[in-house]
Amino acid sequence: MIQKFGLSQSTRRAEDPRLLTGRGAYVDDTAPAGALYAYVLRSPVAHARIAEIDAEDARGMPGVAAILLASDIEAADVLNHLPTTVAKNRDGSSAADPQRPILARDVVRFVGEPVALVVADTLAQARDAAEAIMVDFDDLPVKVDVAPGGPALHEEAPDNVAYDYAKGDEEACEAALARAARVVELTVDDNRIICASLEPRGVWAEPEGERLHVCVNGQGVWGIRDQVADSLRLDREAVRVTTPDVGGGFGMKANMYPETVLVPHAARALGRAVRWMGDRSEAMLSDNAGRDLICHAKLGFDEDNRLIAYRMDNVANMGAYNSGYAQHIQSELFSKVMPGCYDVQACFMTSKGVYTNTTQVDAYRGAGRPEAIYVLERAMDYAAKKLGVDRFDLRRRCFIQRDQFPYVSAMGETYDVGDFPRVLGRAMAEADVAGFDARRQESGARGRLRGLGLCYYIESILGNPTEHAEIEFTADGRVSLYVGTQSNGQGHETVYRQFLATHLGVAPEMVDIVQGDSDRIATGGGTGGSRSVTTQGTANRATAEKVVEKFTPFVADLMEVEEVAFEDGAFRSPGSNRVIDVLEAAAEARKAGREDLLRTRETTKLPGRSYPNGAHLCEVEIDPDTGHLDVVKYTVVDDFGNLMNPMLAEGQVHGGVAQGIGQAVSEHVVYDEDGQLLTASFMDYGMPRAVALPMIAFHSEPVPSTANVLGMKGCGEAGTVGAMAAVGNAALDALWPLGLRRVDMPFTPARVWAMLQQAKGSLAAE
């Protein structure tokens, strides 16, 4: 049973029968019967003073239970701003920290900002009442570009600069660039994207006696509990937060939003359950967006084409306000992998965050690491072409070599292990790089331009290194495993059951995973930063080992022997054929009144981060008549260390690559000069479709991590980290022969066609 269902086996997902047959329980499915409906009135303009709000007529409309304005929640002593964290400026001062109101007070700063919450018996009544609220706006100048300066959005940031961050040794970097034999520079745009999770955000709340139950489809319950309690001026023990099934989070659902405070406040004030579920239009207007920065890279190479210096400067769009962790993403998190997998110690980076009259930008699958790898790997492929050297050979010359590990990067990160040349060699073989020229010629014979792109990525696992697990043997003969992470669709139920199959010999169907309940689980780190299986798996293993340790003397007494060993999923007495499995032992412990054996809790802390890495090879074809770019071949070789479930890891890579290809080929957020979102529906926003995605070949070339006892490296975001540069470099490779030297995402037909016309114009001018 252990061999079939244990770790490192591609066990089928236990969740799928429930989720695929419509038996999942999402936040909108679980709202209490008879709950009132909430609807958010949002600003239709990007920047304006609120001259007047008249909600009196709306308050008297049929079915309306309450209308909340900023003045109402402030009169009720609700904290009318969301919590956030700020970065440190390069001079050591704290970055700008303007308050982001839950409901706009005097000024609105982006289209979609909440102005009022309407609560009614039905959603239709709430919408009708919202339309009856009269709001008089006095327009203010709108800023949508990311250049510092322009009309100020906040007094705290006169030039609209949220933060001014720097890391590394600038003097050493500039000196190395000065002595470099060749210096290559490249600027790239990293376009804004909308998360567009399958399930939009939602929340419901219900008073439960003196307490408040809040249900939200997020990425962890304890931070939400603390922040809701603090906002409503309640003791944290007075708030219970639960999370049911979640249809995708990707970082976007990790932070607080106004509705997460407004709905609980309304429920508490009215003494009734209140529910809110965002629709797709609201999601596109108000959910935290991703990426949106401009990066300039400067690479210095010696006479042997070894990288000796790297400087990177970026300017990042914050949107109208600081979101929860936004200031840290293109600064601190970017810096963690800024030098990539290259042995270069003269490094320096700067990052400036700029406020604009657009929706906030925060974490999106990878959070800073895809952005860092994108600019570096685009610059490396570009440098190979400018230097006239093979792109694979250039990377091999610059790689950190296996005997250099553990390796402390120029940014102070300790990479524990790696074998980058081996992984790259495997990728080249799997992708048939040797046969690419023949494939390019075949494409050319059909009138197509073909390009090959390489990205060698490394990323850093993030989040709290501490996690908790509790194993309970229940009266019905089953096992409950309480975990501090929160599945958003990754397959946690499956892989956590595999841990108990391996370490306790318990059949997966006998295990219930308990997650997402602040009452039933004391604390946890939630989901984010590809931390879940690494941190939770370590805690699960330690807890299972503690269970065996606690039960061993009890089972010895039960067997009336002096020595008992736990082997092959059961307790055994040497020299005897007596065998007792864990569930049998737990049943005996219950009969004996040994409650101390029936619940075991352990906490573990990882000694260091792990660093997944790998090679993405992408081939594209471009139709020069239409500009259409097709991703026709895609190969990934990853070093995730030891895989807990290879099939789940492959699924994570496929999903991440799909999101990376989506950004590179079709996804792009566009605002007009008035701050109106032009890509506000799937009619205008180019979500990737199955027809646009190739078969993705996934291969594992593991070097077990030394930073955790499992030897594994997180895999949840790696696909996205590598995909954007692989596609971008393939597009550049296809267009380079035409004289094009800068090509930026997204590679939509219209944009690629414009690039082709530019190339024709340049050739004609020559």
C-alpha positions in Angstrom: 0.0 0.0 0.0 2.8 2.4 0.8 4.5 1.7 -2.5 1.3 2.4 -4.3 0.1 5.4 -2.5 3.2 6.8 -0.8 5.5 9.6 -1.6 7.2 10.0 -5.0 4.2 8.2 -6.6 2.0 9.8 -9.3 -1.1 9.1 -7.3 -4.3 10.5 -8.8 -5.8 13.6 -7.2 -8.2 12.7 -4.4 -10.0 16.0 -4.9 -10.9 15.6 -8.6 -14.0 13.4 -8.3 -15.6 15.9 -6.0 -14.5 19.0 -7.9 -15.2 17.8 -11.4 -18.6 16.5 -10.7 -19.9 19.7 -9.2 -19.7 18.6 -5.6 -17.1 21.2 -4.6 -18.1 23.7 -1.9 -17.0 27.2 -2.8 -17.7 30.4 -0.9 -20.8 31.2 -2.9 -22.1 27.6 -2.3 -21.7 27.8 1.4 -23.4 31.1 2.2 -26.1 30.6 4.9 -29.7 30.3 3.7 -31.6 33.6 3.9 -28.4 35.7 3.8 -28.7 39.3 2.6 -26.9 40.3 -0.6 -24.3 42.9 -0.7 -23.4 45.0 -3.7 -20.5 47.5 -4.1 -21.0 50.8 -5.8 -17.7 51.6 -7.5 -16.2 54.8 -8.8 -16.8 55.3 -12.6 -14.0 57.8 -12.8 -10.2 57.4 -12.2 -9.5 60.6 -10.1 -12.0 63.0 -8.6 -13.1 64.7 -5.5 -16.4 63.5 -4.1 -18.4 66.7 -3.9 -21.6 65.1 -2.6 -23.2 61.7 -2.0 -27.0 61.4 -1.7 -28.2 58.0 -0.7 -31.5 58.9 1.0 -33.7 57.8 -1.9 -31.8 54.5 -2.2 -32.2 53.8 1.5 -36.0 53.7 1.1 -36.1 51.4 -1.9 -37.7 47.9 -1.6 -35.7 45.3 0.2 -32.8 47.6 1.2 -31.5 46.7 4.6 -28.5 49.1 4.8 -26.4 51.5 2.7 -22.9 52.1 4.1 -20.8 55.1 3.2 -17.4 56.1 4.5 -19.1 58.3 7.1 -21.3 55.4 8.3 -18.4 53.0 8.9 -16.3 55.7 10.5 -19.2 56.6 12.8 -19.3 52.9 13.8 -15.6 53.0 14.7 -14.6 50.7 11.8 -11.0 51.3 10.8 -11.5 52.8 7.3 -8.2 51.8 5.7 -6.5 48.5 4.8 -3.3 47.4 6.3 -0.1 47.3 4.3 3.6 47.0 4.6 6.2 49.4 3.1 9.7 49.0 1.8 12.8 50.9 2.9 14.2 53.6 0.6 17.8 53.5 -0.4 18.6 56.2 2.1 17.2 54.1 5.0 13.9 56.0 5.4 10.5 54.3 5.2 8.7 54.5 1.9 5.4 56.4 1.3 2.5 55.0 3.2 -0.8 56.7 2.2 -3.9 55.1 3.6 -6.1 53.1 1.3 -9.7 53.6 2.4 -12.2 50.7 2.6 -14.8 53.2 1.3 -13.6 56.4 -0.4 -13.8 59.4 1.8 -13.1 62.6 -0.1 -11.3 61.4 -3.2 -11.5 58.5 -5.6 -8.2 57.4 -7.2 -9.1 54.6 -9.7 -12.0 53.3 -11.6 -13.6 50.6 -9.5 -12.7 52.1 -6.1 -15.5 51.3 -3.6 -17.7 54.2 -2.7 -20.7 52.5 -1.0 -21.9 49.1 0.1 -25.6 48.3 -0.4 -27.2 45.4 1.4 -30.6 44.1 0.4 -32.9 41.1 0.4 -31.9 40.2 -3.2 -28.9 41.0 -5.4 -31.2 42.7 -8.0 -32.6 45.0 -5.2 -29.1 45.8 -4.1 -28.0 46.7 -7.7 -31.1 48.9 -8.2 -30.5 50.8 -5.0 -26.8 51.3 -5.9 -27.9 52.9 -9.2 -30.1 55.3 -7.2 -27.3 56.6 -5.1 -26.3 60.1 -6.5 -22.6 60.9 -6.4 -21.3 64.2 -7.6 -17.6 64.1 -8.7 -15.3 67.0 -9.4 -12.7 65.6 -11.8 -9.0 65.8 -11.0 -6.0 65.3 -13.3 -5.4 61.6 -14.2 -2.0 59.9 -14.2 -1.6 56.6 -15.9 2.1 56.6 -17.0 4.8 55.2 -14.7 7.2 58.1 -14.9 7.8 59.8 -11.6 6.2 63.2 -11.4 2.9 64.5 -12.7 -0.2 65.4 -10.7 0.2 64.0 -7.1 -2.2 61.3 -6.0 -1.1 61.5 -2.3 0.3 64.1 -0.1 2.8 61.5 1.2 4.3 61.1 -2.3 4.7 64.5 -4.0 6.3 63.0 -7.1 4.1 59.9 -7.0 7.2 57.9 -5.9 6.0 55.2 -3.5 9.5 53.9 -2.7 13.1 54.3 -4.0 14.9 51.0 -3.3 18.5 49.8 -4.0 20.5 46.7 -3.2 24.0 45.6 -4.0 27.4 47.3 -4.3 26.9 50.1 -6.8 30.6 51.2 -6.7 31.9 47.7 -7.4 29.3 47.1 -10.1 30.1 50.4 -11.9 33.9 49.6 -11.6 33.3 46.1 -13.1 31.2 47.5 -15.9 34.0 50.1 -16.6 36.6 47.4 -17.0 34.4 45.0 -19.0 35.5 44.0 -22.5 31.9 44.3 -23.7 28.8 45.9 -22.2 25.4 45.0 -23.4 22.2 46.9 -22.5 18.6 46.1 -23.0 15.3 47.6 -21.9 12.2 45.4 -21.6 8.5 46.0 -20.7 6.8 43.6 -18.4 3.2 44.2 -19.2 0.4 44.4 -16.7 -1.9 41.4 -16.5 -5.2 40.5 -14.7 -5.2 37.4 -12.5 -8.6 36.1 -13.8 -8.8 33.2 -11.4 -11.6 30.8 -12.3 -13.5 31.8 -9.2 -13.8 35.5 -8.5 -13.4 36.8 -4.9 -16.2 36.4 -2.5 -17.0 36.6 1.2 -19.9 36.0 3.6 -20.3 36.7 7.3 -22.7 35.7 10.0 -23.0 36.6 13.7 -22.7 33.5 15.9 -23.7 34.6 19.4 -21.1 37.0 20.6 -18.7 35.9 17.8 -18.5 36.6 14.1 -18.0 33.9 11.5 -16.3 35.1 8.3 -15.9 32.9 5.2 -13.6 34.1 2.5 -12.0 32.4 -0.5 -8.4 33.4 0.3 -5.0 31.9 0.8 -4.9 31.6 4.6 -7.3 32.3 7.4 -5.2 33.7 10.3 -4.0 37.0 8.8 -7.6 37.6 7.6 -8.9 36.9 11.1 -6.5 39.3 12.7 -7.1 42.1 10.2 -10.9 41.7 10.3 -10.8 41.8 14.1 -8.5 44.8 14.2 -10.6 46.7 11.7 -13.9 46.0 13.6 -12.2 46.7 17.0 -12.9 43.1 18.2 -10.8 40.7 20.1 -9.2 38.3 17.7 -10.8 35.4 19.6 -14.2 36.8 18.7 -13.7 36.2 15.0 -13.7 32.9 13.3 -12.5 32.7 9.6 -13.0 29.8 7.4 -12.1 29.0 3.8 -13.9 26.4 1.7 -12.8 25.2 -1.7 -11.0 27.9 -3.7 -11.0 28.2 -7.4 -7.5 29.6 -7.9 -5.6 32.3 -5.9 -2.2 32.9 -7.6 -1.3 35.5 -5.0 -4.2 37.7 -5.9 -6.3 36.3 -3.1 -3.6 36.5 -0.5 -4.3 40.1 0.6 -7.1 42.0 2.3 -9.7 43.8 0.2 -12.4 46.3 1.3 -15.2 43.7 1.0 -13.5 41.4 3.5 -14.1 44.1 6.1 -17.4 45.6 4.8 -19.4 42.4 4.7 -18.5 41.3 8.3 -19.3 44.8 9.5 -22.7 44.8 7.8 -23.5 41.3 9.2 -22.6 42.4 12.7 -24.5 45.7 12.4 -27.6 44.1 11.0 -27.4 40.9 13.1 -27.9 38.8 10.0 -25.8 36.9 7.5 -24.6 38.9 4.6 -23.0 37.6 1.4 -21.0 39.2 -1.4 -19.7 37.5 -4.6 -17.8 39.5 -7.2 -18.6 39.1 -10.8 -16.0 39.0 -13.6 -16.3 42.7 -14.4 -15.7 43.6 -10.8 -12.8 41.3 -10.6 -11.2 42.9 -13.6 -11.7 46.4 -12.1 -10.8 45.8 -8.5 -8.6 42.7 -8.1 -4.9 43.3 -7.6 -3.2 43.2 -11.0 0.2 41.7 -11.7 3.6 42.7 -13.2 3.6 46.2 -14.9 7.1 47.4 -14.8 9.9 48.6 -17.1 13.4 47.1 -16.6 16.8 48.2 -17.9 19.6 45.7 -17.8 23.3 46.4 -18.2 25.6 43.3 -18.5 29.4 43.5 -18.5 31.5 40.6 -20.0 35.2 39.9 -19.9 37.3 38.9 -22.9 36.2 35.3 -22.4 32.5 36.2 -22.4 32.1 35.6 -18.7 29.6 37.8 -16.9 31.5 40.0 -14.5 28.9 42.8 -13.8 25.2 43.1 -13.8 23.1 46.3 -13.1 19.4 46.4 -13.3 17.0 49.4 -12.8 13.3 49.1 -12.8 10.3 51.4 -12.5 7.2 49.6 -11.2 3.5 50.6 -11.3 1.9 50.5 -7.8 -1.6 51.5 -9.0 -3.5 54.1 -6.9 -2.5 52.7 -3.5 -0.1 50.3 -1.7 -1.6 46.9 -1.7 -0.6 44.5 1.1 2.9 43.5 0.0 3.2 45.4 -3.3 6.2 47.6 -2.4 8.3 44.5 -1.7 7.7 42.6 -4.9 9.7 44.5 -7.5 12.3 45.5 -4.9 13.1 42.9 -2.2 11.6 39.8 -3.8 13.0 40.8 -7.2 16.5 41.0 -5.6 16.4 37.5 -4.3 17.0 36.0 -7.7 18.2 39.1 -9.5 21.7 37.5 -10.4 20.0 34.3 -11.6 22.1 31.2 -11.8 25.3 33.1 -12.8 28.5 33.5 -10.9 28.6 37.3 -10.9 29.3 39.1 -7.7 29.4 42.7 -9.0 25.7 43.4 -8.9 23.5 46.4 -8.2 19.8 47.0 -8.6 17.4 49.9 -8.1 13.6 49.9 -8.1 11.2 52.8 -8.0 7.5 52.3 -7.3 5.2 54.9 -8.8 1.5 55.6 -8.0 -0.9 55.9 -10.9 -4.7 56.2 -11.2 -5.1 52.5 -11.9 -6.0 49.4 -9.9 -3.4 48.2 -7.4 -0.6 45.8 -8.4 0.5 43.1 -6.1 1.6 39.4 -6.1 0.8 37.3 -9.1 2.2 33.8 -9.5 5.9 34.2 -8.8 5.8 37.7 -7.3 9.0 39.4 -8.3 11.0 36.3 -9.3 9.4 36.0 -12.8 10.0 39.7 -13.3 13.7 39.3 -12.3 14.3 36.3 -14.4 12.5 37.8 -17.4 14.8 40.8 -17.7 18.0 38.8 -17.0 17.3 36.0 -19.4 16.0 38.3 -22.1 19.3 40.2 -21.7 21.4 37.0 -21.8 19.9 35.9 -25.1 20.2 39.4 -26.5 23.9 39.5 -25.3 24.6 36.2 -27.0 23.4 37.6 -30.3 25.3 40.9 -29.9 28.5 39.1 -28.8 28.2 36.6 -31.7 28.3 33.6 -29.4 26.1 30.5 -28.9 23.4 31.2 -26.3 23.9 27.8 -24.6 27.7 28.2 -24.5 27.3 31.7 -23.0 25.2 30.4 -20.1 27.5 27.5 -19.5 30.5 29.9 -19.2 28.6 32.0 -16.7 26.9 29.4 -14.6 27.6 28.8 -10.9 29.3 25.4 -11.0 28.3 22.4 -8.9 31.4 22.5 -6.7 30.7 26.1 -5.7 27.6 25.2 -3.7 26.5 26.3 -1.2 26.9 29.6 -3.0 26.2 33.1 -1.6 24.9 35.3 -4.3 25.7 39.0 -4.7 22.3 39.7 -3.2 23.1 37.6 -0.1 21.0 34.6 -0.9 22.5 31.2 -0.1 21.8 28.8 -2.9 22.1 25.4 -1.3 22.6 23.1 -4.3 22.4 23.0 -8.0 23.8 21.4 -11.2 22.8 23.9 -13.9 25.0 22.5 -16.7 23.5 19.1 -16.3 20.0 20.4 -16.4 20.7 22.5 -19.4 22.3 19.6 -21.2 19.2 17.4 -20.5 16.9 20.2 -21.8 18.9 20.6 -25.0 18.6 16.8 -25.7 14.9 16.6 -24.8 14.1 19.6 -27.0 16.2 18.3 -29.9 18.2 21.6 -30.2 20.4 19.9 -32.7 17.4 19.5 -35.1 16.2 23.1 -34.8 18.0 24.4 -37.9 16.1 21.8 -40.0 12.8 22.8 -38.4 13.6 26.5 -39.1 14.2 25.7 -42.7 11.0 23.7 -43.0 9.1 26.6 -41.5 10.8 29.0 -43.9 9.7 26.8 -46.8 6.1 27.4 -45.7 6.7 31.2 -45.5 7.0 31.2 -41.7 9.6 32.7 -39.4 10.7 30.3 -36.7 12.6 31.1 -33.5 14.1 29.2 -30.6 14.1 30.8 -27.1 15.9 29.7 -24.0 15.3 30.7 -20.4 17.4 29.2 -17.5 15.6 30.3 -14.4 16.2 30.0 -10.6 13.7 31.0 -8.0 13.5 31.4 -4.3 10.8 29.7 -2.1 9.2 32.4 0.0 6.8 32.7 2.9 7.0 31.7 6.6 9.5 28.8 7.0 7.6 27.6 10.1 4.5 25.3 9.8 2.4 23.2 12.1 0.6 19.9 11.7 -1.7 17.9 14.0 -2.8 14.3 13.6 -5.9 13.1 15.4 -7.3 9.6 15.5 -11.1 10.0 15.5 -13.7 7.8 17.2 -14.9 6.5 13.8 -11.6 4.9 13.1 -10.3 7.6 10.7 -7.4 10.0 10.8 -7.7 13.8 10.7 -4.7 15.8 9.6 -4.8 19.5 10.5 -2.6 21.6 8.3 -1.7 25.3 8.2 -1.6 25.7 4.5 -4.6 26.4 2.2 -5.3 24.6 -1.0 -6.3 26.8 -4.0 -6.5 23.8 -6.3 -3.0 22.5 -6.2 -3.8 19.0 -4.9 -2.8 19.3 -1.2 -5.4 16.7 -0.1 -3.7 14.2 -2.3 -0.1 14.8 -1.4 -0.7 15.2 2.3 -2.4 11.9 2.4 0.6 10.4 0.7 2.7 11.6 3.7 0.6 9.6 6.1 0.6 6.6 3.8 4.4 6.7 3.8 5.1 7.6 7.4 2.2 5.9 9.2 0.9 3.3 6.8 -2.6 4.8 6.7 -4.6 4.2 3.6 -5.3 7.6 1.9 -9.1 7.0 1.9 -9.0 6.9 5.7 -7.5 10.4 6.0 -9.4 13.6 6.2 -7.5 16.9 5.6 -8.6 19.7 7.8 -7.6 23.2 6.6 -8.9 26.7 6.5 -10.5 27.1 9.9 -9.1 29.5 12.5 -11.0 27.8 15.3 -9.9 24.2 14.5 -6.3 25.0 13.6 -4.3 27.2 16.0 -2.1 28.9 13.4 -0.5 28.4 10.0 1.4 30.1 7.2 -1.2 29.8 4.5 -0.4 29.3 0.8 2.0 31.5 -1.2 5.6 31.6 -2.4 5.5 27.8 -3.4 5.9 27.0 0.3 3.1 24.6 0.9 4.4 21.1 0.4 7.9 21.9 1.5 7.0 23.5 4.8 3.8 21.5 5.5 5.4 18.3 4.3 8.2 18.8 6.8 5.7 19.4 9.6 3.6 16.4 8.5 6.6 14.1 8.6 7.7 15.3 12.0 4.2 14.9 13.4 4.0 11.3 12.0 7.3 10.4 13.5 6.2 11.8 16.9 3.0 9.6 16.6 5.2 6.6 16.2 7.4 7.6 19.1 4.4 8.1 21.4 2.7 4.9 20.4 5.8 2.6 20.6 5.8 1.9 24.4 2.0 1.6 24.4 2.1 -1.0 21.6 4.9 -2.9 23.4 2.8 -3.2 26.5 -0.2 -4.2 24.3 1.9 -6.9 22.7 3.5 -7.8 26.0 7.0 -7.6 24.5 10.0 -5.5 25.4 10.8 -4.3 21.9 8.7 -2.9 19.1 9.7 -1.4 15.8 7.7 0.5 13.2 8.4 -1.0 9.8 6.5 -1.1 6.5 3.6 0.9 7.9 3.0 -1.2 11.1 4.3 -1.9 14.5 6.2 -5.3 14.6 7.9 -7.2 17.3 11.3 -8.7 16.3 11.2 -12.4 16.2 7.4 -12.5 16.3 4.8 -12.5 13.6 2.6 -10.1 15.6 1.7 -6.9 13.6 -0.5 -4.0 14.7 -1.1 -1.1 12.3 -1.6 2.5 13.6 -5.4 2.5 13.3 -5.6 -0.7 15.3 -3.2 0.8 17.9 -5.3 4.0 18.1 -8.5 2.0 18.7 -6.8 0.2 21.5 -5.6 3.5 23.0 -9.1 4.8 22.9 -10.4 1.7 24.8 -7.6 2.2 27.4 -8.5 5.9 27.8 -5.2 7.1 26.5 -6.5 10.4 25.1 -2.9 11.6 25.1 -2.1 9.3 22.2 -5.0 10.3 20.0 -3.8 13.8 19.2 -0.3 14.8 18.3 0.9 18.2 17.2 4.4 19.3 16.0 5.9 22.5 14.7 8.9 22.7 12.4 11.0 25.4 10.9 13.0 25.0 7.7 16.7 25.9 8.2 16.9 27.6 4.8 15.2 28.3 1.5 15.2 26.0 -1.4 15.9 27.2 -5.0 14.1 25.4 -7.8 15.7 25.9 -11.2 15.5 24.7 -14.7 15.6 25.3 -18.4 12.7 26.3 -20.6 13.0 25.9 -24.4 10.4 27.4 -26.6 9.9 27.4 -30.4 7.6 29.8 -32.1 6.4 30.3 -35.7 5.3 33.7 -37.0 3.2 34.4 -40.0 4.8 37.5 -41.5 1.6 38.4 -43.4 -0.6 38.6 -40.3 1.8 38.9 -37.4 0.3 35.8 -35.7 2.7 34.1 -33.4 2.2 30.4 -32.6 4.0 28.6 -29.8 4.7 25.3 -31.5 7.1 23.4 -29.2 7.8 23.7 -25.5 10.2 21.7 -23.4 10.9 22.0 -19.6 13.5 20.3 -17.6 13.2 21.2 -13.9 15.3 20.6 -10.8 12.7 20.4 -8.1 14.7 18.1 -5.9 12.8 15.1 -4.7 9.3 15.0 -6.1 6.5 14.2 -3.7 4.0 13.5 -6.5 5.5 13.8 -10.0 2.1 14.1 -11.7 1.1 17.0 -9.4 4.4 18.7 -10.1 3.9 18.3 -13.8 0.4 19.8 -13.5 1.8 22.8 -11.6 4.4 23.3 -14.3 1.8 23.1 -17.1 -0.4 25.7 -15.3 2.5 28.0 -14.7 3.7 27.8 -18.3 0.2 28.4 -19.5 0.0 31.6 -17.5 3.5 32.7 -18.7 2.6 32.0 -22.3 -0.7 33.9 -21.8 1.2 37.0 -20.6 3.7 36.7 -23.4 1.3 36.2 -26.3 -2.1 37.6 -25.6 -2.8 39.1 -22.1 -2.4 42.8 -21.7 -4.2 45.4 -19.6 -4.9 48.7 -21.3 -6.1 52.0 -19.7 -7.0 55.0 -21.8 -5.7 58.5 -20.9 -8.7 59.0 -18.5 -7.9 55.9 -16.5 -10.7 53.9 -18.0 -10.0 50.1 -18.3 -10.4 49.2 -21.9 -9.7 45.5 -21.4 -12.6 45.0 -19.0 -14.0 41.7 -20.3 -12.9 38.5 -21.9 -14.1 40.0 -25.2 -11.2 42.5 -24.9 -8.7 40.8 -22.6 -6.8 37.9 -24.3 -6.9 35.0 -21.9 -4.9 32.0 -23.4 -7.1 29.3 -24.9 -6.2 25.7 -25.4 -5.7 26.2 -29.1 -2.9 28.6 -28.3 -1.0 26.2 -26.1 1.3 23.4 -27.3 1.9 20.1 -25.6 4.3 20.9 -22.8 7.0 18.3 -22.3 8.1 18.1 -18.7 11.2 16.3 -17.4 12.8 16.1 -13.9 16.5 16.3 -13.3 16.7 16.5 -9.5 19.4 17.7 -7.2 17.9 17.2 -3.7 17.8 20.3 -1.6 19.8 20.4 1.6 17.4 23.0 3.1 14.8 20.5 4.2 14.7 16.9 5.3 12.5 16.0 2.3 15.2 17.2 -0.2 12.5 18.9 -2.2 12.1 22.3 -3.8 8.8 24.1 -4.4 7.2 23.8 -7.8 4.1 26.0 -7.8 5.4 29.1 -9.5 8.4 27.8 -11.4 6.5 27.3 -14.7 5.6 31.0 -14.8 9.1 32.1 -13.8 10.7 30.5 -16.9 8.0 30.9 -19.5 7.9 34.6 -20.3 11.6 34.9 -21.2 11.5 31.6 -23.2 8.7 32.9 -25.4 10.2 36.4 -25.6 13.6 35.1 -26.7 12.0 32.8 -29.2 10.2 35.8 -30.7 13.4 37.8 -30.8 15.2 34.9 -32.5 12.5 34.7 -35.2 12.6 38.4 -35.9 16.3 39.1 -35.4 17.2 38.3 -39.1 14.9 41.1 -40.1 16.9 43.6 -38.1 14.6 43.9 -35.1 16.5 44.3 -31.9 13.8 45.1 -29.3 10.6 43.0 -29.1 8.3 43.3 -26.1 5.3 41.3 -24.8 2.6 40.7 -25.5 3.2 39.3 -29.0 -0.3 39.8 -30.3 -0.8 39.7 -34.0 -1.3 43.5 -34.2 1.9 44.2 -32.2 4.0 41.7 -34.1 2.6 42.9 -37.4 3.6 46.5 -36.4 7.1 45.2 -35.6 7.3 43.6 -39.0 6.3 46.8 -40.7 9.0 48.6 -38.7 11.5 46.1 -40.0 10.4 46.6 -43.6 10.7 50.4 -43.1 14.2 50.1 -41.8 15.3 47.8 -44.6 13.7 50.2 -47.2 15.5 53.2 -45.6 18.8 51.3 -46.0 
